[in-house]
Amino acid sequence: MRRIAAYASAFLALVLIVSVPPVAWAGPADLKWLFGTWKVTAVRIDETLPRTPAYDIDDPELLGRVVVVSGERISTTMPEGTCRNPQATRKTVTIDNLIEQTMGKGKYGGNQSNKFDLPVDPKKAVDVLWVKCREGHFGPDYPFGPKGCNWITKLSKDKAAMRWYDNTILILKREGR
């Protein structure tokens, strides 16, 4: 009888562990402030990198590109394709901490404040959405951050910053409001 009780307890513990996700993902509601059409108006790079990045400051390859966000999809005019059924989880951090934790390290380490020259106080706490797609892709998920996720953060009502490839951050401006 004790053996059956032990197996039942172990089975129940396993079911609880497997059924509880490590991150609480929300659906389109967390993305609601992001719904609409956004245009890339600036490209920021870490100029402290000891190598030449693939993109340049305000790189014409990225400037003017469009990102359209809805509850069903995130589509872009970039080669990335479409993110279908996006989900998000929200975290609040300072810009300095976000960059330190999620971007590559330049030759000066992580102690240079606002090395991407973002249009916001780097000590200010901001809401960051970690976005993942049930199908498709939405920017880089490597090397830092939750697997399969990219971040986008609200800088103001009509301005956002989004991590992009090769240690690049895109500044997005809402269109048509």
TIVO-2410 file (N, C-alpha, C; in nm, 3 decimals):
# residues 177
REC num residu      c1      c2      c3 atome chaine
REC   1      M   0.082  -0.119   0.000     N      A
REC   1      M   0.000   0.000   0.000    CA      A
REC   1      M   0.087   0.126   0.000     C      A
REC   2      R   0.196   0.120   0.080     N      A
REC   2      R   0.285   0.237   0.084    CA      A
REC   2      R   0.347   0.263  -0.053     C      A
REC   3      R   0.381   0.155  -0.123     N      A
REC   3      R   0.442   0.168  -0.255    CA      A
REC   3      R   0.345   0.236  -0.352     C      A
REC   4      I   0.217   0.198  -0.347     N      A
REC   4      I   0.116   0.260  -0.434    CA      A
REC   4      I   0.102   0.408  -0.400     C      A
REC   5      A   0.100   0.441  -0.273     N      A
REC   5      A   0.090   0.581  -0.231    CA      A
REC   5      A   0.212   0.660  -0.277     C      A
REC   6      A   0.331   0.601  -0.270     N      A
REC   6      A   0.453   0.668  -0.314    CA      A
REC   6      A   0.448   0.693  -0.465     C      A
REC   7      Y   0.404   0.590  -0.543     N      A
REC   7      Y   0.393   0.607  -0.688    CA      A
REC   7      Y   0.289   0.713  -0.723     C      A
REC   8      A   0.179   0.713  -0.651     N      A
REC   8      A   0.073   0.812  -0.677    CA      A
REC   8      A   0.124   0.953  -0.647     C      A
REC   9      S   0.199   0.970  -0.539     N      A
REC   9      S   0.254   1.102  -0.505    CA      A
REC   9      S   0.355   1.147  -0.610     C      A
REC  10      A   0.440   1.054  -0.653     N      A
REC  10      A   0.540   1.088  -0.755    CA      A
REC  10      A   0.471   1.126  -0.886     C      A
REC  11      F   0.368   1.049  -0.924     N      A
REC  11      F   0.295   1.079  -1.047    CA      A
REC  11      F   0.227   1.215  -1.040     C      A
REC  12      L   0.164   1.246  -0.927     N      A
REC  12      L   0.098   1.375  -0.909    CA      A
REC  12      L   0.200   1.489  -0.917     C      A
REC  13      A   0.315   1.472  -0.855     N      A
REC  13      A   0.420   1.575  -0.860    CA      A
REC  13      A   0.467   1.596  -1.003     C      A
REC  14      L   0.485   1.488  -1.079     N      A
REC  14      L   0.528   1.498  -1.218    CA      A
REC  14      L   0.424   1.572  -1.302     C      A
REC  15      V   0.297   1.539  -1.282     N      A
REC  15      V   0.190   1.608  -1.356    CA      A
REC  15      V   0.191   1.757  -1.325     C      A
REC  16      L   0.208   1.794  -1.200     N      A
REC  16      L   0.211   1.936  -1.163    CA      A
REC  16      L   0.330   2.007  -1.224     C      A
REC  17      I   0.447   1.943  -1.223     N      A
REC  17      I   0.567   2.005  -1.280    CA      A
REC  17      I   0.551   2.026  -1.429     C      A
REC  18      V   0.503   1.925  -1.500     N      A
REC  18      V   0.489   1.933  -1.645    CA      A
REC  18      V   0.381   2.033  -1.685     C      A
REC  19      S   0.275   2.046  -1.607     N      A
REC  19      S   0.163   2.130  -1.647    CA      A
REC  19      S   0.180   2.277  -1.612     C      A
REC  20      V   0.281   2.315  -1.535     N      A
REC  20      V   0.301   2.455  -1.498    CA      A
REC  20      V   0.409   2.513  -1.588     C      A
REC  21      P   0.374   2.607  -1.676     N      A
REC  21      P   0.475   2.665  -1.765    CA      A
REC  21      P   0.572   2.753  -1.687     C      A
REC  22      P   0.699   2.760  -1.731     N      A
REC  22      P   0.797   2.840  -1.660    CA      A
REC  22      P   0.773   2.991  -1.675     C      A
REC  23      V   0.707   3.034  -1.781     N      A
REC  23      V   0.677   3.175  -1.804    CA      A
REC  23      V   0.528   3.187  -1.829     C      A
REC  24      A   0.466   3.286  -1.769     N      A
REC  24      A   0.322   3.306  -1.789    CA      A
REC  24      A   0.301   3.386  -1.917     C      A
REC  25      W   0.268   3.318  -2.026     N      A
REC  25      W   0.247   3.384  -2.154    CA      A
REC  25      W   0.103   3.429  -2.166     C      A
REC  26      A   0.088   3.548  -2.216     N      A
REC  26      A  -0.046   3.601  -2.238    CA      A
REC  26      A  -0.072   3.608  -2.387     C      A
REC  27      G  -0.194   3.624  -2.422     N      A
REC  27      G  -0.231   3.634  -2.562    CA      A
REC  27      G  -0.223   3.777  -2.611     C      A
REC  28      P  -0.307   3.812  -2.705     N      A
REC  28      P  -0.304   3.943  -2.769    CA      A
REC  28      P  -0.328   4.061  -2.675     C      A
REC  29      A  -0.388   4.039  -2.560     N      A
REC  29      A  -0.420   4.152  -2.471    CA      A
REC  29      A  -0.294   4.230  -2.431     C      A
REC  30      D  -0.185   4.161  -2.399     N      A
REC  30      D  -0.061   4.229  -2.363    CA      A
REC  30      D   0.000   4.304  -2.480     C      A
REC  31      L  -0.032   4.263  -2.601     N      A
REC  31      L   0.020   4.328  -2.721    CA      A
REC  31      L  -0.065   4.447  -2.765     C      A
REC  32      K  -0.176   4.470  -2.699     N      A
REC  32      K  -0.276   4.567  -2.747    CA      A
REC  32      K  -0.217   4.707  -2.772     C      A
REC  33      W  -0.130   4.756  -2.683     N      A
REC  33      W  -0.073   4.889  -2.703    CA      A
REC  33      W   0.012   4.896  -2.829     C      A
REC  34      L   0.052   4.778  -2.879     N      A
REC  34      L   0.139   4.771  -2.995    CA      A
REC  34      L   0.062   4.756  -3.127     C      A
REC  35      F  -0.070   4.728  -3.117     N      A
REC  35      F  -0.149   4.707  -3.238    CA      A
REC  35      F  -0.139   4.829  -3.330     C      A
REC  36      G  -0.124   4.802  -3.459     N      A
REC  36      G  -0.118   4.909  -3.557    CA      A
REC  36      G   0.002   4.894  -3.648     C      A
REC  37      T   0.029   5.000  -3.723     N      A
REC  37      T   0.138   5.002  -3.819    CA      A
REC  37      T   0.251   5.088  -3.765     C      A
REC  38      W   0.371   5.035  -3.769     N      A
REC  38      W   0.491   5.102  -3.719    CA      A
REC  38      W   0.595   5.110  -3.830     C      A
REC  39      K   0.669   5.219  -3.833     N      A
REC  39      K   0.772   5.239  -3.934    CA      A
REC  39      K   0.908   5.254  -3.866     C      A
REC  40      V   1.010   5.192  -3.922     N      A
REC  40      V   1.146   5.206  -3.869    CA      A
REC  40      V   1.196   5.346  -3.905     C      A
REC  41      T   1.219   5.428  -3.802     N      A
REC  41      T   1.263   5.566  -3.825    CA      A
REC  41      T   1.408   5.589  -3.785     C      A
REC  42      A   1.468   5.492  -3.715     N      A
REC  42      A   1.608   5.505  -3.676    CA      A
REC  42      A   1.665   5.366  -3.650     C      A
REC  43      V   1.794   5.352  -3.677     N      A
REC  43      V   1.865   5.227  -3.650    CA      A
REC  43      V   1.982   5.262  -3.559     C      A
REC  44      R   1.989   5.193  -3.446     N      A
REC  44      R   2.094   5.218  -3.347    CA      A
REC  44      R   2.183   5.096  -3.335     C      A
REC  45      I   2.312   5.120  -3.329     N      A
REC  45      I   2.408   5.011  -3.309    CA      A
REC  45      I   2.499   5.047  -3.192     C      A
REC  46      D   2.564   4.946  -3.138     N      A
REC  46      D   2.661   4.964  -3.031    CA      A
REC  46      D   2.795   4.997  -3.095     C      A
REC  47      E   2.835   5.123  -3.089     N      A
REC  47      E   2.960   5.163  -3.153    CA      A
REC  47      E   3.084   5.123  -3.073     C      A
REC  48      T   3.062   5.056  -2.957     N      A
REC  48      T   3.177   5.009  -2.880    CA      A
REC  48      T   3.217   4.867  -2.921     C      A
REC  49      L   3.146   4.807  -3.017     N      A
REC  49      L   3.181   4.672  -3.060    CA      A
REC  49      L   3.322   4.670  -3.118     C      A
REC  50      P   3.399   4.566  -3.089     N      A
REC  50      P   3.535   4.558  -3.144    CA      A
REC  50      P   3.538   4.504  -3.287     C      A
REC  51      R   3.425   4.494  -3.352     N      A
REC  51      R   3.416   4.447  -3.490    CA      A
REC  51      R   3.319   4.536  -3.567     C      A
REC  52      T   3.314   4.521  -3.696     N      A
REC  52      T   3.221   4.597  -3.777    CA      A
REC  52      T   3.089   4.520  -3.785     C      A
REC  53      P   2.979   4.580  -3.737     N      A
REC  53      P   2.851   4.510  -3.743    CA      A
REC  53      P   2.796   4.507  -3.886     C      A
REC  54      A   2.696   4.423  -3.907     N      A
REC  54      A   2.634   4.409  -4.039    CA      A
REC  54      A   2.555   4.534  -4.079     C      A
REC  55      Y   2.505   4.608  -3.978     N      A
REC  55      Y   2.426   4.728  -4.006    CA      A
REC  55      Y   2.501   4.851  -3.960     C      A
REC  56      D   2.459   4.966  -4.011     N      A
REC  56      D   2.518   5.093  -3.975    CA      A
REC  56      D   2.412   5.178  -3.904     C      A
REC  57      I   2.455   5.286  -3.842     N      A
REC  57      I   2.360   5.380  -3.783    CA      A
REC  57      I   2.270   5.431  -3.894     C      A
REC  58      D   2.138   5.427  -3.869     N      A
REC  58      D   2.038   5.468  -3.967    CA      A
REC  58      D   2.060   5.403  -4.104     C      A
REC  59      D   2.086   5.276  -4.100     N      A
REC  59      D   2.113   5.196  -4.219    CA      A
REC  59      D   1.993   5.203  -4.316     C      A
REC  60      P   2.018   5.242  -4.442     N      A
REC  60      P   1.909   5.254  -4.539    CA      A
REC  60      P   1.841   5.119  -4.570     C      A
REC  61      E   1.909   5.008  -4.541     N      A
REC  61      E   1.848   4.877  -4.562    CA      A
REC  61      E   1.731   4.853  -4.466     C      A
REC  62      L   1.733   4.920  -4.350     N      A
REC  62      L   1.628   4.901  -4.250    CA      A
REC  62      L   1.535   5.021  -4.235     C      A
REC  63      L   1.586   5.142  -4.260     N      A
REC  63      L   1.502   5.263  -4.248    CA      A
REC  63      L   1.381   5.254  -4.340     C      A
REC  64      G   1.266   5.291  -4.289     N      A
REC  64      G   1.145   5.292  -4.370    CA      A
REC  64      G   1.072   5.159  -4.374     C      A
REC  65      R   1.132   5.053  -4.323     N      A
REC  65      R   1.064   4.924  -4.320    CA      A
REC  65      R   0.942   4.934  -4.229     C      A
REC  66      V   0.845   4.847  -4.249     N      A
REC  66      V   0.717   4.856  -4.179    CA      A
REC  66      V   0.693   4.728  -4.097     C      A
REC  67      V   0.637   4.747  -3.979     N      A
REC  67      V   0.595   4.637  -3.892    CA      A
REC  67      V   0.447   4.659  -3.862     C      A
REC  68      V   0.363   4.559  -3.890     N      A
REC  68      V   0.220   4.567  -3.864    CA      A
REC  68      V   0.185   4.462  -3.758     C      A
REC  69      V   0.123   4.510  -3.649     N      A
REC  69      V   0.093   4.422  -3.535    CA      A
REC  69      V  -0.057   4.412  -3.514     C      A
REC  70      S  -0.106   4.289  -3.503     N      A
REC  70      S  -0.245   4.264  -3.465    CA      A
REC  70      S  -0.244   4.144  -3.370     C      A
REC  71      G  -0.360   4.108  -3.321     N      A
REC  71      G  -0.369   3.993  -3.231    CA      A
REC  71      G  -0.341   3.861  -3.299     C      A
REC  72      E  -0.358   3.857  -3.430     N      A
REC  72      E  -0.338   3.733  -3.505    CA      A
REC  72      E  -0.199   3.719  -3.563     C      A
REC  73      R  -0.131   3.833  -3.590     N      A
REC  73      R  -0.001   3.823  -3.656    CA      A
REC  73      R   0.081   3.950  -3.639     C      A
REC  74      I   0.209   3.933  -3.660     N      A
REC  74      I   0.302   4.046  -3.675    CA      A
REC  74      I   0.370   4.023  -3.809     C      A
REC  75      S   0.350   4.116  -3.899     N      A
REC  75      S   0.413   4.103  -4.031    CA      A
REC  75      S   0.503   4.223  -4.054     C      A
REC  76      T   0.605   4.202  -4.134     N      A
REC  76      T   0.703   4.308  -4.160    CA      A
REC  76      T   0.739   4.310  -4.308     C      A
REC  77      T   0.800   4.420  -4.350     N      A
REC  77      T   0.854   4.427  -4.484    CA      A
REC  77      T   1.003   4.389  -4.482     C      A
REC  78      M   1.046   4.330  -4.372     N      A
REC  78      M   1.182   4.281  -4.359    CA      A
REC  78      M   1.184   4.133  -4.400     C      A
REC  79      P   1.300   4.078  -4.426     N      A
REC  79      P   1.306   3.938  -4.472    CA      A
REC  79      P   1.254   3.837  -4.369     C      A
REC  80      E   1.230   3.879  -4.249     N      A
REC  80      E   1.193   3.789  -4.139    CA      A
REC  80      E   1.068   3.707  -4.167     C      A
REC  81      G   0.973   3.763  -4.238     N      A
REC  81      G   0.850   3.689  -4.262    CA      A
REC  81      G   0.741   3.730  -4.164     C      A
REC  82      T   0.655   3.636  -4.129     N      A
REC  82      T   0.538   3.667  -4.047    CA      A
REC  82      T   0.539   3.584  -3.920     C      A
REC  83      C   0.500   3.649  -3.811     N      A
REC  83      C   0.481   3.583  -3.682    CA      A
REC  83      C   0.332   3.562  -3.668     C      A
REC  84      R   0.290   3.437  -3.662     N      A
REC  84      R   0.147   3.407  -3.647    CA      A
REC  84      R   0.116   3.371  -3.502     C      A
REC  85      N   0.001   3.417  -3.455     N      A
REC  85      N  -0.043   3.392  -3.318    CA      A
REC  85      N   0.061   3.436  -3.215     C      A
REC  86      P   0.095   3.566  -3.216     N      A
REC  86      P   0.196   3.613  -3.120    CA      A
REC  86      P   0.146   3.607  -2.977     C      A
REC  87      Q   0.238   3.578  -2.888     N      A
REC  87      Q   0.211   3.579  -2.745    CA      A
REC  87      Q   0.316   3.670  -2.681     C      A
REC  88      A   0.285   3.725  -2.566     N      A
REC  88      A   0.380   3.814  -2.500    CA      A
REC  88      A   0.375   3.797  -2.350     C      A
REC  89      T   0.487   3.826  -2.290     N      A
REC  89      T   0.492   3.839  -2.145    CA      A
REC  89      T   0.558   3.974  -2.118     C      A
REC  90      R   0.511   4.042  -2.017     N      A
REC  90      R   0.558   4.178  -1.988    CA      A
REC  90      R   0.648   4.178  -1.865     C      A
REC  91      K   0.758   4.250  -1.877     N      A
REC  91      K   0.851   4.271  -1.764    CA      A
REC  91      K   0.881   4.419  -1.758     C      A
REC  92      T   0.913   4.469  -1.640     N      A
REC  92      T   0.952   4.609  -1.623    CA      A
REC  92      T   1.097   4.613  -1.580     C      A
REC  93      V   1.180   4.682  -1.660     N      A
REC  93      V   1.323   4.696  -1.631    CA      A
REC  93      V   1.368   4.832  -1.680     C      A
REC  94      T   1.487   4.874  -1.639     N      A
REC  94      T   1.544   4.997  -1.695    CA      A
REC  94      T   1.605   4.965  -1.831     C      A
REC  95      I   1.617   5.066  -1.915     N      A
REC  95      I   1.681   5.049  -2.046    CA      A
REC  95      I   1.824   4.998  -2.027     C      A
REC  96      D   1.898   5.055  -1.931     N      A
REC  96      D   2.034   5.008  -1.905    CA      A
REC  96      D   2.037   4.858  -1.874     C      A
REC  97      N   1.947   4.813  -1.787     N      A
REC  97      N   1.945   4.670  -1.752    CA      A
REC  97      N   1.903   4.584  -1.871     C      A
REC  98      L   1.806   4.630  -1.949     N      A
REC  98      L   1.762   4.555  -2.066    CA      A
REC  98      L   1.878   4.536  -2.163     C      A
REC  99      I   1.950   4.643  -2.191     N      A
REC  99      I   2.062   4.634  -2.284    CA      A
REC  99      I   2.173   4.548  -2.227     C      A
REC 100      E   2.203   4.565  -2.100     N      A
REC 100      E   2.308   4.485  -2.037    CA      A
REC 100      E   2.276   4.337  -2.044     C      A
REC 101      Q   2.150   4.301  -2.025     N      A
REC 101      Q   2.110   4.161  -2.020    CA      A
REC 101      Q   2.085   4.098  -2.156     C      A
REC 102      T   2.058   4.179  -2.259     N      A
REC 102      T   2.011   4.119  -2.385    CA      A
REC 102      T   2.095   4.151  -2.508     C      A
REC 103      M   2.187   4.240  -2.497     N      A
REC 103      M   2.266   4.278  -2.615    CA      A
REC 103      M   2.410   4.231  -2.596     C      A
REC 104      G   2.480   4.214  -2.707     N      A
REC 104      G   2.620   4.172  -2.701    CA      A
REC 104      G   2.704   4.275  -2.628     C      A
REC 105      K   2.817   4.233  -2.585     N      A
REC 105      K   2.906   4.320  -2.507    CA      A
REC 105      K   3.009   4.387  -2.597     C      A
REC 106      G   3.020   4.518  -2.587     N      A
REC 106      G   3.121   4.593  -2.660    CA      A
REC 106      G   3.253   4.592  -2.586     C      A
REC 107      K   3.351   4.660  -2.641     N      A
REC 107      K   3.484   4.657  -2.581    CA      A
REC 107      K   3.489   4.730  -2.447     C      A
REC 108      Y   3.390   4.814  -2.418     N      A
REC 108      Y   3.388   4.885  -2.291    CA      A
REC 108      Y   3.302   4.814  -2.187     C      A
REC 109      G   3.258   4.693  -2.219     N      A
REC 109      G   3.174   4.620  -2.125    CA      A
REC 109      G   3.035   4.681  -2.118     C      A
REC 110      G   2.965   4.651  -2.011     N      A
REC 110      G   2.827   4.697  -1.998    CA      A
REC 110      G   2.812   4.823  -1.918     C      A
REC 111      N   2.922   4.895  -1.889     N      A
REC 111      N   2.910   5.008  -1.798    CA      A
REC 111      N   2.889   5.142  -1.868     C      A
REC 112      Q   2.880   5.145  -1.998     N      A
REC 112      Q   2.854   5.269  -2.069    CA      A
REC 112      Q   2.704   5.288  -2.080     C      A
REC 113      S   2.653   5.391  -2.016     N      A
REC 113      S   2.509   5.414  -2.014    CA      A
REC 113      S   2.458   5.455  -2.152     C      A
REC 114      N   2.348   5.394  -2.193     N      A
REC 114      N   2.278   5.425  -2.317    CA      A
REC 114      N   2.370   5.426  -2.440     C      A
REC 115      K   2.451   5.320  -2.453     N      A
REC 115      K   2.545   5.313  -2.565    CA      A
REC 115      K   2.476   5.300  -2.701     C      A
REC 116      F   2.345   5.277  -2.702     N      A
REC 116      F   2.270   5.273  -2.828    CA      A
REC 116      F   2.203   5.407  -2.858     C      A
REC 117      D   2.224   5.505  -2.772     N      A
REC 117      D   2.168   5.638  -2.792    CA      A
REC 117      D   2.016   5.634  -2.815     C      A
REC 118      L   1.947   5.561  -2.727     N      A
REC 118      L   1.801   5.553  -2.738    CA      A
REC 118      L   1.738   5.681  -2.686     C      A
REC 119      P   1.625   5.723  -2.744     N      A
REC 119      P   1.561   5.849  -2.706    CA      A
REC 119      P   1.479   5.838  -2.578     C      A
REC 120      V   1.543   5.793  -2.471     N      A
REC 120      V   1.476   5.777  -2.342    CA      A
REC 120      V   1.583   5.775  -2.234     C      A
REC 121      D   1.548   5.815  -2.114     N      A
REC 121      D   1.639   5.810  -2.001    CA      A
REC 121      D   1.675   5.664  -1.973     C      A
REC 122      P   1.803   5.626  -1.981     N      A
REC 122      P   1.842   5.486  -1.963    CA      A
REC 122      P   1.817   5.432  -1.822     C      A
REC 123      K   1.795   5.519  -1.726     N      A
REC 123      K   1.766   5.477  -1.588    CA      A
REC 123      K   1.616   5.461  -1.563     C      A
REC 124      K   1.535   5.499  -1.661     N      A
REC 124      K   1.390   5.492  -1.648    CA      A
REC 124      K   1.342   5.348  -1.665     C      A
REC 125      A   1.252   5.305  -1.579     N      A
REC 125      A   1.192   5.172  -1.593    CA      A
REC 125      A   1.088   5.176  -1.705     C      A
REC 126      V   1.094   5.078  -1.793     N      A
REC 126      V   1.002   5.070  -1.906    CA      A
REC 126      V   0.940   4.932  -1.910     C      A
REC 127      D   0.822   4.923  -1.973     N      A
REC 127      D   0.759   4.793  -1.995    CA      A
REC 127      D   0.821   4.730  -2.119     C      A
REC 128      V   0.866   4.608  -2.102     N      A
REC 128      V   0.926   4.532  -2.212    CA      A
REC 128      V   0.836   4.413  -2.241     C      A
REC 129      L   0.800   4.398  -2.366     N      A
REC 129      L   0.724   4.280  -2.407    CA      A
REC 129      L   0.821   4.180  -2.469     C      A
REC 130      W   0.822   4.059  -2.413     N      A
REC 130      W   0.894   3.948  -2.474    CA      A
REC 130      W   0.793   3.878  -2.563     C      A
REC 131      V   0.815   3.882  -2.693     N      A
REC 131      V   0.719   3.831  -2.791    CA      A
REC 131      V   0.770   3.700  -2.849     C      A
REC 132      K   0.681   3.602  -2.854     N      A
REC 132      K   0.714   3.477  -2.923    CA      A
REC 132      K   0.599   3.444  -3.016     C      A
REC 133      C   0.629   3.364  -3.115     N      A
REC 133      C   0.531   3.327  -3.217    CA      A
REC 133      C   0.500   3.178  -3.206     C      A
REC 134      R   0.373   3.147  -3.219     N      A
REC 134      R   0.338   3.004  -3.225    CA      A
REC 134      R   0.385   2.946  -3.358     C      A
REC 135      E   0.386   3.031  -3.462     N      A
REC 135      E   0.437   2.993  -3.593    CA      A
REC 135      E   0.513   3.112  -3.649     C      A
REC 136      G   0.624   3.088  -3.715     N      A
REC 136      G   0.703   3.194  -3.775    CA      A
REC 136      G   0.804   3.253  -3.678     C      A
REC 137      H   0.857   3.372  -3.715     N      A
REC 137      H   0.962   3.436  -3.637    CA      A
REC 137      H   0.937   3.586  -3.627     C      A
REC 138      F   0.997   3.646  -3.525     N      A
REC 138      F   0.989   3.790  -3.505    CA      A
REC 138      F   1.121   3.837  -3.444     C      A
REC 139      G   1.221   3.852  -3.527     N      A
REC 139      G   1.350   3.902  -3.481    CA      A
REC 139      G   1.431   3.797  -3.407     C      A
REC 140      P   1.546   3.840  -3.354     N      A
REC 140      P   1.640   3.746  -3.293    CA      A
REC 140      P   1.594   3.697  -3.156     C      A
REC 141      D   1.633   3.577  -3.124     N      A
REC 141      D   1.612   3.526  -2.989    CA      A
REC 141      D   1.745   3.479  -2.932     C      A
REC 142      Y   1.852   3.515  -2.998     N      A
REC 142      Y   1.984   3.469  -2.957    CA      A
REC 142      Y   2.074   3.590  -2.946     C      A
REC 143      P   2.166   3.600  -2.859     N      A
REC 143      P   2.206   3.499  -2.762    CA      A
REC 143      P   2.142   3.518  -2.625     C      A
REC 144      F   2.067   3.626  -2.604     N      A
REC 144      F   2.019   3.656  -2.469    CA      A
REC 144      F   1.867   3.671  -2.467     C      A
REC 145      G   1.806   3.619  -2.364     N      A
REC 145      G   1.662   3.630  -2.347    CA      A
REC 145      G   1.597   3.495  -2.355     C      A
REC 146      P   1.467   3.490  -2.327     N      A
REC 146      P   1.396   3.362  -2.332    CA      A
REC 146      P   1.402   3.302  -2.473     C      A
REC 147      K   1.420   3.172  -2.479     N      A
REC 147      K   1.431   3.102  -2.608    CA      A
REC 147      K   1.307   3.127  -2.694     C      A
REC 148      G   1.330   3.162  -2.820     N      A
REC 148      G   1.220   3.183  -2.913    CA      A
REC 148      G   1.153   3.318  -2.901     C      A
REC 149      C   1.211   3.411  -2.824     N      A
REC 149      C   1.147   3.541  -2.798    CA      A
REC 149      C   1.235   3.657  -2.841     C      A
REC 150      N   1.172   3.764  -2.878     N      A
REC 150      N   1.240   3.891  -2.904    CA      A
REC 150      N   1.170   3.997  -2.821     C      A
REC 151      W   1.243   4.105  -2.790     N      A
REC 151      W   1.180   4.210  -2.709    CA      A
REC 151      W   1.146   4.333  -2.791     C      A
REC 152      I   1.043   4.400  -2.743     N      A
REC 152      I   1.004   4.531  -2.795    CA      A
REC 152      I   0.959   4.611  -2.674     C      A
REC 153      T   1.000   4.736  -2.668     N      A
REC 153      T   0.968   4.817  -2.551    CA      A
REC 153      T   0.906   4.950  -2.592     C      A
REC 154      K   0.814   4.993  -2.512     N      A
REC 154      K   0.744   5.119  -2.535    CA      A
REC 154      K   0.830   5.233  -2.484     C      A
REC 155      L   0.866   5.325  -2.572     N      A
REC 155      L   0.943   5.443  -2.533    CA      A
REC 155      L   0.851   5.561  -2.503     C      A
REC 156      S   0.741   5.568  -2.577     N      A
REC 156      S   0.637   5.670  -2.556    CA      A
REC 156      S   0.510   5.617  -2.621     C      A
REC 157      K   0.406   5.696  -2.623     N      A
REC 157      K   0.278   5.651  -2.679    CA      A
REC 157      K   0.293   5.605  -2.824     C      A
REC 158      D   0.374   5.674  -2.901     N      A
REC 158      D   0.387   5.644  -3.044    CA      A
REC 158      D   0.529   5.607  -3.086     C      A
REC 159      K   0.611   5.564  -2.991     N      A
REC 159      K   0.749   5.527  -3.023    CA      A
REC 159      K   0.786   5.401  -2.945     C      A
REC 160      A   0.855   5.310  -3.014     N      A
REC 160      A   0.898   5.185  -2.951    CA      A
REC 160      A   1.040   5.151  -2.998     C      A
REC 161      A   1.107   5.067  -2.923     N      A
REC 161      A   1.239   5.016  -2.961    CA      A
REC 161      A   1.227   4.865  -2.969     C      A
REC 162      M   1.294   4.807  -3.070     N      A
REC 162      M   1.288   4.663  -3.091    CA      A
REC 162      M   1.428   4.609  -3.118     C      A
REC 163      R   1.465   4.503  -3.048     N      A
REC 163      R   1.594   4.439  -3.073    CA      A
REC 163      R   1.592   4.378  -3.213     C      A
REC 164      W   1.703   4.396  -3.283     N      A
REC 164      W   1.716   4.338  -3.416    CA      A
REC 164      W   1.848   4.264  -3.423     C      A
REC 165      Y   1.877   4.207  -3.536     N      A
REC 165      Y   1.995   4.123  -3.552    CA      A
REC 165      Y   2.126   4.201  -3.542     C      A
REC 166      D   2.230   4.128  -3.508     N      A
REC 166      D   2.367   4.178  -3.502    CA      A
REC 166      D   2.382   4.301  -3.413     C      A
REC 167      N   2.329   4.290  -3.292     N      A
REC 167      N   2.346   4.395  -3.192    CA      A
REC 167      N   2.292   4.531  -3.239     C      A
REC 168      T   2.175   4.526  -3.298     N      A
REC 168      T   2.109   4.644  -3.353    CA      A
REC 168      T   1.975   4.664  -3.283     C      A
REC 169      I   1.938   4.790  -3.261     N      A
REC 169      I   1.806   4.823  -3.208    CA      A
REC 169      I   1.736   4.915  -3.308     C      A
REC 170      L   1.613   4.879  -3.341     N      A
REC 170      L   1.533   4.960  -3.433    CA      A
REC 170      L   1.440   5.050  -3.353     C      A
REC 171      I   1.432   5.176  -3.392     N      A
REC 171      I   1.336   5.269  -3.333    CA      A
REC 171      I   1.216   5.273  -3.427     C      A
REC 172      L   1.098   5.246  -3.370     N      A
REC 172      L   0.976   5.241  -3.449    CA      A
REC 172      L   0.885   5.357  -3.411     C      A
REC 173      K   0.820   5.415  -3.511     N      A
REC 173      K   0.723   5.521  -3.487    CA      A
REC 173      K   0.588   5.474  -3.541     C      A
REC 174      R   0.485   5.494  -3.457     N      A
REC 174      R   0.350   5.454  -3.498    CA      A
REC 174      R   0.304   5.540  -3.615     C      A
REC 175      E   0.242   5.477  -3.714     N      A
REC 175      E   0.191   5.545  -3.831    CA      A
REC 175      E   0.039   5.562  -3.819     C      A
REC 176      G  -0.012   5.669  -3.877     N      A
REC 176      G  -0.155   5.687  -3.893    CA      A
REC 176      G  -0.237   5.713  -3.769     C      A
REC 177      R  -0.180   5.776  -3.670     N      A
REC 177      R  -0.262   5.811  -3.552    CA      A
REC 177      R  -0.281   5.958  -3.545     C      A
***
